[in-house]
Amino acid sequence: MSALYERLMRVAAPEQLLRGEPMAAHTTFRVGGPADWMFFPASEAQLLAALDAAREAGVPAMVIGNGSNLIVRDGGIRGLVIVLGERMSAVRVDGEIVSAQAGAPLGRVAAAAQAAGLTGLEFASGIPGTLGGGCAMNAGAYGGQLSDALLDARVLLDGAVRTLTRGEMEMGYRTTLPLRRGGVVLEARFALARGDRDAILARMRELNARRREKQPLNFPSAGSVFKRPEGHFAGALIEQAGLKGAAIGGAQVSPRHAGFIVNTGGATAADVLALIAHVQREVLRASGVRLETEVRVVGE
Ligand SMILES: Cc1cc2nc3c(=O)[nH]c(=O)nc-3n(C[C@H](O)[C@H](O)[C@H](O)COP(=O)(O)OP(=O)(O)OC[C@H]3O[C@@H](n4cnc5c(N)ncnc54)[C@H](O)[C@@H]3O)c2cc1C
C-alpha cells in the first residue's frame, strides 16, 4: 500500500488521496463501508498514472463517477477507488458535436447541448450520473439511451487508450464493452441535430417534472434497482406481488415507485441486498419472472 501512496504522491497533491473513506459518502444510496484508498484525479494523466501505480503495487483499482448506480457492501472496498468528477468534467460544443470528459454530470452535458440548440440528449438531463458512468452503463430514459447519440468514446481498454466508435462500444440495454471488460471511459463525443432551443428546454423540463412526480427523489436511492424484464415493467411486477412499501431495516420498496428501493434512514447495504433478494424471490413466485439487478453491487 505504501508503494501506491508514494507513487501517487509523485503526481498528485495529498488532498487528492483519502484513506479509509466511507463509500456511503460517495454513493447516492448512502450505504457502503470504507474504501482503503480513494483518489480524485485532476487530469486524465493523473488517472492513468494512478491506474499504473495500482497495477504495479498489486492493488485492485476501480473507477466510479457519481456513485448513482452502485451498492457498496458494508465491508467496503479493498484497494483503490478512483472518483471521476468535477476536476475532469470539461464539456465542449463544436458545430453539432458535443464532447465531454468522463466526470461531467450528464445534466450539464444535456444543458450544453440545449444552450447550443442541439437536440438528442434531452432524455439524459435528469439522470444523476456522470458521462463516464452513463456511457459505461448505456444510461437511458423515456425512450432514449446514450448509444442513440454517441459518436465515439476514448476508452482505456486492456492497457491502451483508444477511440471506439459507437459500434465498437457494443452498447446494449444497460451494458457496454467497457463495462463488461473493465475499460475506463475517458471522454465521449455525441453527434446531435439542430433543433429549437426553447423546444429542447421545454422537453427537458417536461421529463424532469415527470421524474419529480413519479420518483421518490426525496430519499437516497440508486434509481431503478432492476432491469426492465422482456415484456414487463419491473415496478408493476413488484407492485402486483404486493411488495410496495415492504421494508427490511432502513431499506424500503418505495411506496411511490415500486421499481425503486430507498434508504429511509440508517439503511445498511445488507438491508438493501436482503430486500432485493426478497423482491426477486416474491416476484418469481408471483409472476414467474426473474428480475435482474441494474444496480452494480461491489465491495465486501
Ligand atoms: C434518482 C435516480 C434516478 C436515476 N434514473 C436513471 C435513468 O433514468 N436512467 C438510467 O439509465 N439510470 C438512472 N439512474 C442510475 C444512474 O444514474 C445511471 O446508471 C448513471 O449512468 C450512473 O452514472 P455514475 O457516474 O453515477 O456511475 P457510478 O454509479 O459511479 O458507476 C456505475 C458503474 O459504472 C462504472 N463506471 C463509472 N464511471 C466509469 C468510467 N468513467 N468508465 C468506465 N466505467 C465507469 C462503475 O465502475 C460502475 O460499475 C438513476 C439513479 C438515481 C439515483
The ligand as an SDF file (V2000), in Angstrom:
LIG
                    3D

 53 58  0  0  0  0  0  0  0  0999 V2000
  -32.8030    9.0960   -8.6240 C   0  0  0  0  0  0  0  0  0  0  0  0
  -32.0840    8.3130   -9.7000 C   0  0  0  0  0  0  0  0  0  0  0  0
  -32.6300    8.2510  -10.9750 C   0  0  0  0  0  0  0  0  0  0  0  0
  -31.9580    7.5230  -11.9780 C   0  0  0  0  0  0  0  0  0  0  0  0
  -32.5130    7.4940  -13.2270 N   0  0  0  0  0  0  0  0  0  0  0  0
  -31.8820    6.7990  -14.2040 C   0  0  0  0  0  0  0  0  0  0  0  0
  -32.4240    6.7490  -15.5270 C   0  0  0  0  0  0  0  0  0  0  0  0
  -33.4530    7.3620  -15.8400 O   0  0  0  0  0  0  0  0  0  0  0  0
  -31.7640    6.0150  -16.4630 N   0  0  0  0  0  0  0  0  0  0  0  0
  -30.6140    5.3380  -16.1790 C   0  0  0  0  0  0  0  0  0  0  0  0
  -30.0420    4.6840  -17.0700 O   0  0  0  0  0  0  0  0  0  0  0  0
  -30.0910    5.3620  -14.9390 N   0  0  0  0  0  0  0  0  0  0  0  0
  -30.6740    6.0740  -13.9510 C   0  0  0  0  0  0  0  0  0  0  0  0
  -30.1390    6.0940  -12.7040 N   0  0  0  0  0  0  0  0  0  0  0  0
  -28.9000    5.3300  -12.4110 C   0  0  0  0  0  0  0  0  0  0  0  0
  -27.6020    6.0810  -12.6660 C   0  0  0  0  0  0  0  0  0  0  0  0
  -27.7820    7.4760  -12.5040 O   0  0  0  0  0  0  0  0  0  0  0  0
  -27.0270    5.8100  -14.0600 C   0  0  0  0  0  0  0  0  0  0  0  0
  -26.7580    4.4360  -14.2470 O   0  0  0  0  0  0  0  0  0  0  0  0
  -25.7360    6.5860  -14.2950 C   0  0  0  0  0  0  0  0  0  0  0  0
  -25.3660    6.4770  -15.6470 O   0  0  0  0  0  0  0  0  0  0  0  0
  -24.5650    6.1040  -13.4220 C   0  0  0  0  0  0  0  0  0  0  0  0
  -23.5120    7.0450  -13.5340 O   0  0  0  0  0  0  0  0  0  0  0  0
  -22.4950    7.2610  -12.3300 P   0  0  0  0  0  0  0  0  0  0  0  0
  -21.5000    8.2660  -12.7690 O   0  0  0  0  0  0  0  0  0  0  0  0
  -23.2390    7.6040  -11.0820 O   0  0  0  0  0  0  0  0  0  0  0  0
  -21.8580    5.8260  -12.2410 O   0  0  0  0  0  0  0  0  0  0  0  0
  -21.4190    5.0300  -10.9310 P   0  0  0  0  0  0  0  0  0  0  0  0
  -22.6390    4.6700  -10.1440 O   0  0  0  0  0  0  0  0  0  0  0  0
  -20.3470    5.7580  -10.2470 O   0  0  0  0  0  0  0  0  0  0  0  0
  -20.8480    3.7010  -11.5900 O   0  0  0  0  0  0  0  0  0  0  0  0
  -21.7380    2.7890  -12.2380 C   0  0  0  0  0  0  0  0  0  0  0  0
  -20.8860    1.7290  -12.9450 C   0  0  0  0  0  0  0  0  0  0  0  0
  -20.1690    2.3460  -13.9970 O   0  0  0  0  0  0  0  0  0  0  0  0
  -18.7610    2.1980  -13.7970 C   0  0  0  0  0  0  0  0  0  0  0  0
  -18.1300    3.4650  -14.1900 N   0  0  0  0  0  0  0  0  0  0  0  0
  -18.2930    4.6870  -13.6450 C   0  0  0  0  0  0  0  0  0  0  0  0
  -17.5520    5.5950  -14.2950 N   0  0  0  0  0  0  0  0  0  0  0  0
  -16.9050    4.9280  -15.2810 C   0  0  0  0  0  0  0  0  0  0  0  0
  -15.9940    5.3110  -16.3040 C   0  0  0  0  0  0  0  0  0  0  0  0
  -15.5720    6.5730  -16.4500 N   0  0  0  0  0  0  0  0  0  0  0  0
  -15.5290    4.3530  -17.1330 N   0  0  0  0  0  0  0  0  0  0  0  0
  -15.9320    3.0710  -17.0190 C   0  0  0  0  0  0  0  0  0  0  0  0
  -16.7870    2.6450  -16.0720 N   0  0  0  0  0  0  0  0  0  0  0  0
  -17.2800    3.5700  -15.2170 C   0  0  0  0  0  0  0  0  0  0  0  0
  -18.5830    1.9020  -12.3240 C   0  0  0  0  0  0  0  0  0  0  0  0
  -17.4080    1.1650  -12.0850 O   0  0  0  0  0  0  0  0  0  0  0  0
  -19.8460    1.0870  -12.0390 C   0  0  0  0  0  0  0  0  0  0  0  0
  -19.7030   -0.2520  -12.4500 O   0  0  0  0  0  0  0  0  0  0  0  0
  -30.7650    6.8380  -11.6850 C   0  0  0  0  0  0  0  0  0  0  0  0
  -30.2180    6.9140  -10.3850 C   0  0  0  0  0  0  0  0  0  0  0  0
  -30.8570    7.6490   -9.4000 C   0  0  0  0  0  0  0  0  0  0  0  0
  -30.2530    7.7300   -8.0330 C   0  0  0  0  0  0  0  0  0  0  0  0
  1  2  1  0
  2  3  1  0
  2 52  2  0
  3  4  2  0
  4  5  1  0
  4 50  1  0
  5  6  2  0
  6  7  1  0
  6 13  1  0
  7  8  2  0
  7  9  1  0
  9 10  1  0
 10 11  2  0
 10 12  1  0
 12 13  2  0
 13 14  1  0
 14 15  1  0
 14 50  1  0
 15 16  1  0
 16 17  1  0
 16 18  1  0
 18 19  1  0
 18 20  1  0
 20 21  1  0
 20 22  1  0
 22 23  1  0
 23 24  1  0
 24 25  2  0
 24 26  1  0
 24 27  1  0
 27 28  1  0
 28 29  2  0
 28 30  1  0
 28 31  1  0
 31 32  1  0
 32 33  1  0
 33 34  1  0
 33 48  1  0
 34 35  1  0
 35 36  1  0
 35 46  1  0
 36 37  1  0
 36 45  1  0
 37 38  2  0
 38 39  1  0
 39 40  1  0
 39 45  2  0
 40 41  1  0
 40 42  2  0
 42 43  1  0
 43 44  2  0
 44 45  1  0
 46 47  1  0
 46 48  1  0
 48 49  1  0
 50 51  2  0
 51 52  1  0
 52 53  1  0
M  END
$$$$
